[in-house]
Amino acid sequence: MVDLSTNFIQTDRQERLYQKATQLAEKLRDRRKQADHDASLPIDNVEDLRNEQYLSLTLPKSYGGEDLSLYEFLLLQEKLAEGDGATALSVGWHLGVIQELSEEKLWEPKMYDFLAKEVGDKQKLVNRCATEPATGSPTRGGIPETTATLEKDYLIINGKKTFTTMALVLDYYIVTAYVKEKDAVGSILIPKDTNGIRVDKTWDTLGMRGTGSDDLILEDVRVPLENLVELSDKPKRPGPKGWLLHIPACYLGMAIAARNDVIEFAKNFQPNSLNTTISEVDHVRNKIGEIDLKLLQARYFMYSVAEKWDEHPEKRAQLMKELGAVKLVATNSANEIIDLVMRIAGGRGLSKNMPFEQYYRDIRAGLHNPPMDDMVISMLAKNALL
């Protein structure tokens, strides 16, 4: 079967990086079903990523990274998701955070240098922890109920974070909290072995179970004041974040995997009512054609926006609506694709012995990753009515 991503590989460097993601995807695929059953990210997956130096790819080369462009980032993440969408989405948050910190220089040099060396030299894993029960997604602008209190040269943090992707295997948490004495919201870097941290294994969802997005509990967690790496005394107006395209790349990767598997199914399944396999049946062929059309539309849109981001950094501020639209188009297209896949597979597609029902559940989760459809549509309408 032709690899759909070959049309998007443009250089020898991209081919080399793509092969790394391809080899990893094959390993992750073998553990996908177990991760879904256990509702956790397999530690073996993390070790495989570490061994291939995957966790440092978005770092500058001076720290041992590959200084990935956005286009390259998406190319690799899409391929990784063909093996296991949950692991790809999880590590995508880590890689995206590292890319954002490197490009936007959000932290003081000393703290950035520390974390960059931890990731580059030791392949440490990090993620932001911002979602809470009362505030929901941070993209909605709620003030965190998690608090940080100043005590001499230390911060004392108390609170609860939900949807903490990879909670049990993270090496560092970047926790948002309301800093009382400064009347501001800050982000605090907290090592995993700090006293007062625990993970409540609450992740029991329909799809993307393998992300292990459990609750992070912080009880009188004490860290040096210098670990307050970001601080804002007023809500920031959200700006364009190209790295968030790792989300649509992940769901398109899963849609490609479902497409590939159902084509193999169609080529090999022959009910006794037919003289051929179902791959020769018109309505099956039509559905496969629809699947590839939807993939072409969504992927060319995504990669064209990524190219624009990379090639014209001076115009990034103008790409907010395009970035949101890519996510909406890609995740909705992926859902339409898996629906077509399930119609081809028929009742057999619901069986736990086949991969299709997990694709169906996992891909559905993309509709609930940021930005939400209603926010994108509202933004597009506002822009049109200026």
GUFI-621634 format. One record per residue (C-alpha): chain; x, z, y. Coordinates in Angstrom, 2 decimals. Example, Ala and Ser with C-alpha at 12.3 -4.5 7.8 and 13.67 -1.06 7.14 Angstrom:
+------+---------+---------+---------+
! zapa !    east !      up !   north !
+------+---------+---------+---------+
!    A !   12.30 !    7.80 !   -4.50 !
!    A !   13.67 !    7.14 !   -1.06 !
+------+---------+---------+---------+
END
This chain:
+------+---------+---------+---------+
! zapa !    east !      up !   north !
+------+---------+---------+---------+
!    A !    0.00 !    0.00 !    0.00 !
!    A !    1.30 !   -0.91 !    3.47 !
!    A !    2.36 !    2.09 !    5.58 !
!    A !    0.16 !    1.90 !    8.67 !
!    A !    2.80 !    3.54 !   10.89 !
!    A !    5.38 !    0.76 !   10.52 !
!    A !    3.66 !   -1.10 !   13.37 !
!    A !    4.53 !    1.78 !   15.70 !
!    A !    8.20 !    2.27 !   14.73 !
!    A !   10.26 !    0.56 !   17.42 !
!    A !   13.89 !    1.71 !   16.97 !
!    A !   16.39 !    2.71 !   14.29 !
!    A !   16.31 !    6.27 !   15.63 !
!    A !   12.53 !    6.40 !   15.17 !
!    A !   12.91 !    5.04 !   11.64 !
!    A !   15.45 !    7.77 !   10.81 !
!    A !   13.21 !   10.53 !   12.18 !
!    A !   10.14 !    9.01 !   10.53 !
!    A !   11.83 !    9.11 !    7.13 !
!    A !   12.48 !   12.82 !    7.62 !
!    A !    8.77 !   13.38 !    8.26 !
!    A !    7.85 !   11.17 !    5.30 !
!    A !    9.97 !   13.20 !    2.87 !
!    A !    8.55 !   16.46 !    4.20 !
!    A !    4.99 !   15.16 !    3.96 !
!    A !    5.45 !   14.46 !    0.27 !
!    A !    6.57 !   18.06 !   -0.34 !
!    A !    3.76 !   19.58 !    1.75 !
!    A !    1.09 !   17.57 !   -0.01 !
!    A !    1.82 !   19.38 !   -3.28 !
!    A !    0.91 !   22.76 !   -1.70 !
!    A !   -2.06 !   21.65 !    0.38 !
!    A !   -4.73 !   22.73 !   -2.08 !
!    A !   -3.16 !   26.16 !   -2.66 !
!    A !   -2.84 !   26.76 !    1.09 !
!    A !   -6.52 !   25.92 !    1.48 !
!    A !   -7.42 !   28.35 !   -1.31 !
!    A !   -5.28 !   31.19 !    0.08 !
!    A !   -6.20 !   30.56 !    3.74 !
!    A !   -2.55 !   30.90 !    4.73 !
!    A !    0.45 !   28.77 !    5.65 !
!    A !    2.77 !   28.68 !    2.60 !
!    A !    6.16 !   30.23 !    3.30 !
!    A !    7.68 !   27.44 !    1.19 !
!    A !    6.38 !   24.93 !    3.75 !
!    A !    8.11 !   26.84 !    6.53 !
!    A !   11.36 !   26.91 !    4.55 !
!    A !   11.17 !   23.17 !    3.93 !
!    A !   10.73 !   22.58 !    7.66 !
!    A !   13.65 !   24.89 !    8.41 !
!    A !   15.93 !   23.22 !    5.89 !
!    A !   15.30 !   19.84 !    7.48 !
!    A !   15.93 !   21.23 !   11.00 !
!    A !   12.38 !   20.18 !   11.86 !
!    A !   11.67 !   23.24 !   14.02 !
!    A !   14.29 !   22.25 !   16.61 !
!    A !   13.39 !   18.56 !   17.01 !
!    A !   11.89 !   18.96 !   20.51 !
!    A !   14.87 !   20.94 !   21.82 !
!    A !   17.48 !   19.22 !   24.01 !
!    A !   20.47 !   17.93 !   22.07 !
!    A !   22.66 !   20.55 !   23.78 !
!    A !   20.81 !   23.18 !   21.71 !
!    A !   20.97 !   21.22 !   18.46 !
!    A !   17.67 !   19.39 !   18.87 !
!    A !   16.73 !   15.72 !   18.95 !
!    A !   15.13 !   15.80 !   22.42 !
!    A !   12.07 !   14.00 !   21.08 !
!    A !   10.07 !   11.82 !   23.39 !
!    A !    6.31 !   12.33 !   23.29 !
!    A !    5.94 !    9.03 !   21.42 !
!    A !    8.41 !   10.17 !   18.74 !
!    A !    6.76 !   13.59 !   18.52 !
!    A !    3.40 !   11.99 !   17.74 !
!    A !    4.89 !    9.53 !   15.26 !
!    A !    6.40 !   12.37 !   13.23 !
!    A !    3.42 !   14.69 !   13.47 !
!    A !    0.98 !   12.01 !   12.40 !
!    A !    3.09 !   11.32 !    9.32 !
!    A !    3.53 !   15.01 !    8.51 !
!    A !   -0.25 !   15.43 !    8.66 !
!    A !   -0.66 !   12.82 !    5.95 !
!    A !    0.93 !   15.40 !    3.67 !
!    A !   -0.81 !   18.51 !    5.00 !
!    A !   -2.84 !   18.53 !    8.19 !
!    A !   -2.91 !   22.31 !    8.47 !
!    A !    0.88 !   22.65 !    8.34 !
!    A !    1.32 !   19.73 !   10.74 !
!    A !   -1.10 !   21.21 !   13.27 !
!    A !    0.59 !   24.60 !   12.95 !
!    A !    4.15 !   23.41 !   13.50 !
!    A !    2.86 !   21.08 !   16.21 !
!    A !    2.01 !   24.12 !   18.34 !
!    A !    5.56 !   25.44 !   17.91 !
!    A !    7.18 !   22.10 !   18.70 !
!    A !    4.87 !   21.54 !   21.65 !
!    A !    5.62 !   24.93 !   23.17 !
!    A !    9.36 !   24.28 !   22.82 !
!    A !    9.00 !   20.84 !   24.42 !
!    A !    6.96 !   22.28 !   27.30 !
!    A !    9.48 !   25.05 !   27.97 !
!    A !   12.37 !   22.58 !   27.86 !
!    A !   10.79 !   19.96 !   30.12 !
!    A !    8.95 !   22.14 !   32.65 !
!    A !   11.54 !   24.93 !   32.89 !
!    A !    8.85 !   27.62 !   32.97 !
!    A !   11.22 !   30.50 !   32.17 !
!    A !   14.28 !   32.01 !   33.79 !
!    A !   17.43 !   30.37 !   32.32 !
!    A !   18.56 !   33.53 !   30.54 !
!    A !   15.39 !   33.94 !   28.47 !
!    A !   15.01 !   30.23 !   27.81 !
!    A !   18.62 !   30.07 !   26.65 !
!    A !   17.99 !   32.97 !   24.29 !
!    A !   14.91 !   31.43 !   22.67 !
!    A !   16.39 !   27.93 !   22.55 !
!    A !   19.41 !   29.25 !   20.64 !
!    A !   17.16 !   31.19 !   18.27 !
!    A !   15.27 !   27.99 !   17.48 !
!    A !   18.28 !   25.67 !   17.47 !
!    A !   20.70 !   27.86 !   15.53 !
!    A !   18.33 !   29.85 !   13.32 !
!    A !   15.21 !   27.65 !   13.16 !
!    A !   13.02 !   30.49 !   14.40 !
!    A !    9.27 !   29.86 !   14.65 !
!    A !    7.28 !   30.66 !   17.81 !
!    A !    3.76 !   30.21 !   19.15 !
!    A !    1.64 !   31.22 !   22.10 !
!    A !   -1.05 !   33.83 !   21.43 !
!    A !   -3.74 !   33.51 !   24.07 !
!    A !   -7.22 !   33.37 !   22.52 !
!    A !   -9.31 !   36.55 !   22.46 !
!    A !  -12.76 !   37.55 !   21.15 !
!    A !  -14.29 !   37.96 !   24.62 !
!    A !  -12.53 !   35.18 !   26.52 !
!    A !  -12.55 !   32.44 !   23.89 !
!    A !  -10.17 !   29.53 !   24.44 !
!    A !   -7.69 !   30.02 !   27.32 !
!    A !   -8.57 !   26.49 !   28.48 !
!    A !  -11.86 !   27.96 !   29.74 !
!    A !   -9.98 !   30.19 !   32.21 !
!    A !  -10.94 !   33.69 !   31.10 !
!    A !   -8.74 !   36.66 !   32.10 !
!    A !   -7.19 !   38.27 !   28.99 !
!    A !   -8.39 !   41.72 !   27.97 !
!    A !   -4.99 !   42.38 !   26.41 !
!    A !   -3.10 !   44.59 !   28.88 !
!    A !    0.54 !   45.22 !   29.71 !
!    A !    1.44 !   48.44 !   31.53 !
!    A !    4.75 !   49.01 !   33.31 !
!    A !    6.74 !   52.04 !   32.20 !
!    A !   10.13 !   52.12 !   33.95 !
!    A !   12.00 !   49.08 !   32.59 !
!    A !    9.54 !   48.42 !   29.77 !
!    A !    6.10 !   46.94 !   29.17 !
!    A !    3.52 !   48.61 !   26.92 !
!    A !    1.13 !   46.03 !   25.46 !
!    A !   -2.28 !   46.70 !   23.90 !
!    A !   -4.84 !   44.19 !   22.76 !
!    A !   -6.07 !   41.75 !   20.17 !
!    A !   -5.48 !   38.01 !   19.83 !
!    A !   -7.59 !   35.74 !   17.65 !
!    A !   -6.82 !   32.27 !   16.25 !
!    A !   -3.12 !   33.19 !   16.10 !
!    A !   -1.88 !   30.17 !   14.19 !
!    A !    0.88 !   31.01 !   11.67 !
!    A !    0.49 !   34.72 !   12.55 !
!    A !    2.11 !   36.02 !    9.37 !
!    A !    5.16 !   33.73 !    9.46 !
!    A !    5.98 !   33.60 !   13.18 !
!    A !    9.32 !   35.01 !   14.35 !
!    A !    8.23 !   35.33 !   17.99 !
!    A !    4.86 !   35.72 !   19.69 !
!    A !    4.32 !   34.64 !   23.31 !
!    A !    1.42 !   36.91 !   24.23 !
!    A !   -0.73 !   36.54 !   27.35 !
!    A !   -1.75 !   39.83 !   28.96 !
!    A !   -3.11 !   41.23 !   32.21 !
!    A !   -0.30 !   43.14 !   33.91 !
!    A !   -2.10 !   45.96 !   35.73 !
!    A !    0.56 !   46.96 !   38.23 !
!    A !    1.04 !   43.36 !   39.38 !
!    A !   -2.64 !   42.38 !   39.21 !
!    A !   -1.55 !   39.20 !   37.47 !
!    A !   -1.60 !   37.45 !   34.11 !
!    A !    1.71 !   37.22 !   32.32 !
!    A !    3.20 !   35.84 !   29.12 !
!    A !    5.41 !   38.20 !   27.14 !
!    A !    7.93 !   37.26 !   24.45 !
!    A !    7.62 !   39.68 !   21.51 !
!    A !    9.77 !   39.59 !   18.35 !
!    A !    7.82 !   39.92 !   15.10 !
!    A !    9.58 !   43.14 !   13.99 !
!    A !    8.58 !   45.08 !   17.11 !
!    A !    6.81 !   48.37 !   16.39 !
!    A !    3.05 !   48.35 !   16.95 !
!    A !    2.42 !   44.78 !   15.79 !
!    A !    0.25 !   44.01 !   12.82 !
!    A !   -1.66 !   41.01 !   11.53 !
!    A !   -5.23 !   41.38 !   10.29 !
!    A !   -5.92 !   38.67 !    7.72 !
!    A !   -9.29 !   37.55 !    9.06 !
!    A !   -8.91 !   33.76 !    8.79 !
!    A !  -11.75 !   32.62 !    6.53 !
!    A !  -13.04 !   29.32 !    7.86 !
!    A !  -14.55 !   26.10 !    6.58 !
!    A !  -11.60 !   23.88 !    7.49 !
!    A !   -7.89 !   24.00 !    8.37 !
!    A !   -7.61 !   27.16 !    6.33 !
!    A !   -3.91 !   26.59 !    5.72 !
!    A !   -3.01 !   27.32 !    9.37 !
!    A !   -3.32 !   31.06 !    8.65 !
!    A !   -4.76 !   31.67 !   12.13 !
!    A !   -5.33 !   35.39 !   11.68 !
!    A !   -5.80 !   38.16 !   14.27 !
!    A !   -2.77 !   39.66 !   15.99 !
!    A !   -3.17 !   43.36 !   16.84 !
!    A !   -0.92 !   45.00 !   19.44 !
!    A !   -0.94 !   48.80 !   19.70 !
!    A !    1.45 !   50.37 !   22.22 !
!    A !    3.93 !   47.54 !   21.68 !
!    A !    7.02 !   48.26 !   23.77 !
!    A !    9.37 !   45.51 !   24.99 !
!    A !   11.92 !   45.27 !   27.84 !
!    A !   10.56 !   44.12 !   31.20 !
!    A !   12.77 !   41.02 !   31.02 !
!    A !   10.53 !   39.79 !   28.17 !
!    A !    7.85 !   39.13 !   30.79 !
!    A !    8.73 !   35.44 !   30.85 !
!    A !    5.85 !   34.06 !   32.91 !
!    A !    3.66 !   35.61 !   35.64 !
!    A !    0.85 !   34.23 !   37.78 !
!    A !   -1.20 !   36.20 !   40.31 !
!    A !   -3.98 !   33.60 !   40.38 !
!    A !   -5.48 !   31.26 !   37.80 !
!    A !   -3.44 !   28.10 !   37.45 !
!    A !   -5.17 !   24.79 !   37.87 !
!    A !   -4.62 !   23.12 !   34.49 !
!    A !   -2.21 !   20.22 !   34.67 !
!    A !   -1.56 !   17.39 !   32.24 !
!    A !    0.22 !   18.47 !   29.05 !
!    A !    1.37 !   15.48 !   27.07 !
!    A !    2.49 !   17.58 !   24.12 !
!    A !   -1.13 !   18.48 !   23.37 !
!    A !   -1.47 !   14.98 !   21.93 !
!    A !   -0.01 !   16.52 !   18.79 !
!    A !   -3.63 !   17.51 !   18.08 !
!    A !   -5.10 !   13.98 !   17.90 !
!    A !   -1.95 !   12.80 !   16.08 !
!    A !   -2.59 !   15.42 !   13.40 !
!    A !   -6.22 !   14.46 !   12.83 !
!    A !   -5.42 !   10.75 !   12.77 !
!    A !   -2.73 !   11.53 !   10.18 !
!    A !   -5.32 !   13.20 !    7.97 !
!    A !   -7.69 !   10.27 !    8.49 !
!    A !   -4.91 !    7.91 !    7.35 !
!    A !   -4.33 !   10.04 !    4.26 !
!    A !   -8.06 !    9.98 !    3.45 !
!    A !   -8.10 !    6.22 !    4.00 !
!    A !   -5.15 !    5.69 !    1.66 !
!    A !   -6.62 !    7.89 !   -1.06 !
!    A !  -10.05 !    6.27 !   -0.97 !
!    A !   -8.51 !    2.79 !   -1.18 !
!    A !   -6.66 !    3.85 !   -4.33 !
!    A !   -9.94 !    5.32 !   -5.63 !
!    A !  -11.80 !    2.08 !   -4.90 !
!    A !   -9.13 !   -0.03 !   -6.60 !
!    A !   -9.32 !    2.04 !   -9.78 !
!    A !  -12.96 !    3.11 !  -10.14 !
!    A !  -15.18 !    0.78 !  -12.15 !
!    A !  -18.63 !    2.03 !  -13.16 !
!    A !  -20.06 !    0.45 !  -16.28 !
!    A !  -22.70 !   -1.27 !  -14.16 !
!    A !  -20.03 !   -3.57 !  -12.65 !
!    A !  -17.61 !   -6.13 !  -13.98 !
!    A !  -15.03 !   -5.17 !  -11.32 !
!    A !  -13.77 !   -2.09 !   -9.53 !
!    A !  -15.79 !   -1.02 !   -6.49 !
!    A !  -13.05 !   -2.46 !   -4.25 !
!    A !  -14.74 !   -5.83 !   -4.81 !
!    A !  -18.17 !   -4.61 !   -3.67 !
!    A !  -19.12 !   -5.94 !   -0.22 !
!    A !  -20.38 !   -2.71 !    1.32 !
!    A !  -17.25 !   -0.85 !    0.15 !
!    A !  -14.99 !   -3.54 !    1.62 !
!    A !  -16.97 !   -3.43 !    4.86 !
!    A !  -16.52 !    0.32 !    5.12 !
!    A !  -12.77 !    0.00 !    4.56 !
!    A !  -12.68 !   -2.62 !    7.30 !
!    A !  -14.55 !   -0.25 !    9.63 !
!    A !  -12.06 !    2.51 !    8.81 !
!    A !   -9.09 !    0.35 !    9.74 !
!    A !  -10.78 !   -0.85 !   12.94 !
!    A !  -11.36 !    2.74 !   14.06 !
!    A !   -7.77 !    3.66 !   13.23 !
!    A !   -6.43 !    0.69 !   15.19 !
!    A !   -8.50 !    1.55 !   18.24 !
!    A !   -7.63 !    5.26 !   18.27 !
!    A !   -3.94 !    4.90 !   17.43 !
!    A !   -3.16 !    2.12 !   19.91 !
!    A !   -4.90 !    4.17 !   22.59 !
!    A !   -2.91 !    7.30 !   21.70 !
!    A !    0.49 !    5.61 !   21.47 !
!    A !   -0.04 !    3.58 !   24.65 !
!    A !   -0.76 !    6.75 !   26.62 !
!    A !    2.30 !    8.42 !   25.06 !
!    A !    4.45 !    5.45 !   26.11 !
!    A !    3.11 !    5.71 !   29.64 !
!    A !    3.96 !    9.43 !   29.67 !
!    A !    7.52 !    8.76 !   28.50 !
!    A !    8.29 !    5.70 !   30.60 !
!    A !    6.73 !    6.78 !   33.90 !
!    A !    7.32 !   10.53 !   34.36 !
!    A !    6.53 !   10.20 !   38.05 !
!    A !    2.94 !    9.26 !   37.12 !
!    A !    2.29 !   12.07 !   34.65 !
!    A !    0.13 !   13.99 !   37.10 !
!    A !   -2.33 !   11.07 !   37.02 !
!    A !   -2.75 !   11.10 !   33.22 !
!    A !   -5.04 !   14.10 !   32.85 !
!    A !   -8.13 !   12.06 !   32.04 !
!    A !   -6.31 !    9.73 !   29.66 !
!    A !   -4.82 !   12.64 !   27.70 !
!    A !   -8.24 !   14.25 !   27.32 !
!    A !   -9.84 !   10.96 !   26.38 !
!    A !   -7.26 !   10.34 !   23.65 !
!    A !   -8.08 !   13.66 !   22.04 !
!    A !  -11.83 !   13.01 !   22.20 !
!    A !  -11.55 !    9.46 !   20.82 !
!    A !   -9.07 !   10.38 !   18.08 !
!    A !  -10.87 !   13.43 !   16.71 !
!    A !  -14.29 !   11.78 !   16.82 !
!    A !  -12.87 !    8.64 !   15.20 !
!    A !  -11.28 !   10.76 !   12.47 !
!    A !  -14.67 !   12.33 !   11.78 !
!    A !  -16.32 !    8.92 !   11.61 !
!    A !  -13.58 !    7.73 !    9.26 !
!    A !  -13.93 !   10.63 !    6.82 !
!    A !  -17.69 !   10.08 !    6.80 !
!    A !  -17.09 !    6.48 !    5.73 !
!    A !  -14.57 !    7.69 !    3.14 !
!    A !  -17.13 !   10.08 !    1.67 !
!    A !  -19.71 !    7.30 !    1.47 !
!    A !  -17.24 !    5.19 !   -0.51 !
!    A !  -16.32 !    8.06 !   -2.84 !
!    A !  -19.97 !    9.01 !   -3.31 !
!    A !  -20.89 !   12.24 !   -5.07 !
!    A !  -17.44 !   12.42 !   -6.66 !
!    A !  -16.03 !   12.99 !   -3.20 !
!    A !  -17.59 !   16.45 !   -3.13 !
!    A !  -15.63 !   17.59 !   -6.16 !
!    A !  -12.86 !   20.15 !   -5.72 !
!    A !  -10.87 !   18.05 !   -8.18 !
!    A !  -10.58 !   15.27 !   -5.61 !
!    A !   -8.95 !   15.42 !   -2.15 !
!    A !  -11.85 !   14.08 !   -0.11 !
!    A !  -13.87 !   17.27 !    0.37 !
!    A !  -10.84 !   19.04 !    1.89 !
!    A !  -10.20 !   16.13 !    4.25 !
!    A !  -13.87 !   16.33 !    5.20 !
!    A !  -13.64 !   20.04 !    6.06 !
!    A !  -10.23 !   19.90 !    7.72 !
!    A !  -10.95 !   16.89 !    9.93 !
!    A !  -14.15 !   18.51 !   11.19 !
!    A !  -12.03 !   21.24 !   12.79 !
!    A !  -10.54 !   18.76 !   15.26 !
!    A !  -13.73 !   18.84 !   17.30 !
!    A !  -13.01 !   22.49 !   18.11 !
!    A !   -9.42 !   22.09 !   19.32 !
!    A !   -8.82 !   21.78 !   23.08 !
!    A !   -9.79 !   20.04 !   25.22 !
!    A !  -13.43 !   20.18 !   24.16 !
!    A !  -15.56 !   17.04 !   24.36 !
!    A !  -17.81 !   18.42 !   27.11 !
!    A !  -14.83 !   19.19 !   29.35 !
!    A !  -13.39 !   15.69 !   28.89 !
!    A !  -16.71 !   13.97 !   29.59 !
!    A !  -17.26 !   16.16 !   32.66 !
!    A !  -13.77 !   15.33 !   33.95 !
!    A !  -14.31 !   11.60 !   33.47 !
!    A !  -17.67 !   11.76 !   35.24 !
!    A !  -16.20 !   13.75 !   38.13 !
!    A !  -13.41 !   11.20 !   38.50 !
!    A !  -15.88 !    8.29 !   38.45 !
!    A !  -18.12 !    9.88 !   41.10 !
!    A !  -15.39 !   10.70 !   43.62 !
+------+---------+---------+---------+
END
